[in-house]
């Protein structure tokens, strides 16, 4: 075997020989240890970012939950208040009696009172119970009657009003008036589920 004399090697080659093993070890460590770990780190950082975004979105929802809960409670209270304006079906006859009594106390003479079948309102959440009414009285009696209906604690709609046939009776013009008075009742929950 030939002997290598280290004294005859040029200085730049000595530097290369002394540095080359360190460079090879550094490249091997980078390729086989650091780069795979860096990919793992990048993947974990992406997961962390995704989870941070989800946490932020959930915190926003949680903050809004309290507001929405309060709003829901207010709406439920308002719904219960409005339900009081809708009589149950068994209360309809007493409500219609109140309407009739208000007409009489307003000075109207009730000529006809024809309740129709209940029908589901277009909203689908209440029944509408129309009553065809025929009365005679003065314009002021009619105004007093309509005004008194607004003071009822239930909803009564007056529609299809027709005024006609004015006749002088005791110095006053008596009108022949026809209209449809409609009241509403809540659809029982058992029936609402079926619809």
Secondary structure, DSSP 8 states (H G I E B T S, - for coil): -----GGGS-HHHHHHHHHHHHHHHHHHHIIIIIHHHHHHHHHHHHHHHHHHHHHHHHHHHHHHHHHHHHHHHHHHHHHHHHHHHSB-GGGHHHHHHHHHHHHHHTT-EEEEEEE---EE-TTSSEEEEEEEEEEEE-HHHHHHHHHHHHTSSS-EEEEEEEEEEEEEETTEEEEEEEEEEEEEEE--HHHHHH-
